[in-house]
Amino acid sequence: MDLGSAILVIASLGFLGLGQTPPAADWGQMIYKARTYIFIRPEYALFPGLAILLVVLAFNLLGDGLRDAIDPRLK
């Protein structure tokens, strides 16, 4: 399992209520709590969702770049 998948699993568990306890920050829990305000304040769910998207994308691109730079068979 790569790091991006692990972040998605942790966020999914947080959304289902199986993640961190409430004093700790958890993107999945933030999205879960924001679902009640989704029509009034959509940015409550948008910003944690964008954070998850950007972090997972960044780690995937970083991993691909490192693999291309280090693996001699691909050159």
Secondary structure, 3 states (H helix, E strand, C coil): CCHHHHHHHHHHHHHCCCCCCCCCCCHHHHHHHHHHHCCCCCHHHHHHHHHHHHHHHHHHHHHHHHHHHHCHHHC
